[in-house]
Amino acid sequence: MPDVVRFGIAGMDHWYAGFAALRGVAANEQAVVTAAAHRKTAHLAAAAQEYGIPHITDDYREIVQRDDVDVVVAACTTAEAPALCQEAVRHGKHIVCVKPMALTLAEADGVVAAVNAAGVGFYPLEAIQTAGGAAQQYGQWLQEGRIGRPISATSIRRGGLPTQEWPGVHVDRTWWLDASLAPGGGWVDHAIYDVHMLRRLLGAEVVRVTGATANLVHEDIPLEDFGVATLTFDNGFVATLEVTWSSGPESGMHAFQLVGTEGQIVTDGITRKLAVRGKFAPWQGWVISDAVGNAGASCIDLMVEFVQQGAPLPATVEDGRANLAVCLAFYEGAANDRVVTLA
């Protein structure tokens, strides 16, 4: 069991994830970053100084090949992730992977096979919301039967166009807007979090997908800025996910409603309030709390526990593949105006 788990950052293209990993390492006494890569090393240099990263490079493959790296954080573009992950596996590295994990299911299948053959750990970043305090609380209430049998959910995530290639650095076109680097636009960017969370909360899989995409505001980009999906699970549960890039600057919001046969759970990401109705004695009717929930465990904490103690990861490479399959089915259905059935 290593005293310290050594992390390498292979790309900071998904800089939200990259900086979250750096903060997670800084907060964990059993973790250290030994090297990081980004195609624009001028951006990375300041972060390296701030977080004490001893080595930086513009070569992503160097990170996955280094002997002083135990876990690779692939915060690169989605298009680059499959090859980097497979290279990391060949060198015996565990992986924290950008979301989605691949552009196609064929690429995802290659990563799944490699990870399982090598017996390394793989954590898909879209799972991190499920590790948070709010999702953990939802799961506990469902197990306790507080709202009866869950029957439906609605999640609304509205945000603006991703124009920052680095904190505070705005450009006309980031990689999130490039159809060759990402499998979709405003919908998949954040809907994949809800796909994973609902799969986990329900212990069920999506079997039917339909929906629509549009460019309601940004007609000049090649990917959608608006998407709404209807997902049907194998237990009959139905979810509606509206996720967009069509909100104005600084107007992002997230609202979530989970409905059961005997109650509801509603969260408001603007006021940070949570409301419940159901079997919450001695309270009757709607009960409002001031806190939605804390951030929970970071992907760094989870991976350190996996490497040091053998604690199972709460999400796997198969989850990453399943989440991608649902998202690709949505785009197929939206493009062809039909319902797509998943195996």
Secondary structure, DSSP 4 states (H G I P E B T S, - for coil): --SSEEEEEE--SSHHHHHHHHHHHHT-TTEEEEEEE-S-HHHHHHHHHHHT-S-EES-HHHHHH-TT-SEEEE-S-TTTHHHHHHHHHHTT-EEEE-SSS-SSHHHHHHHHHHHHHHT--EEEGGGGGGGSHHHHHHHHHHHTTTT-SEEEEEEEEE-----EEETTEE-S--GGG-TTT-S-SHHHHHHHHHHHHHHHHHT--EEEEEEEEE-SS-TTSSS-SEEEEEEEETTS-EEEEEEES-S-TT--EEEEEEEETTEEEEEETTTTEEEEESS-TT--S-EEES--------HHHHHHHHHHH-PPPSS-HHHHHHHHHHHHHHHHHHHHTS-EE--
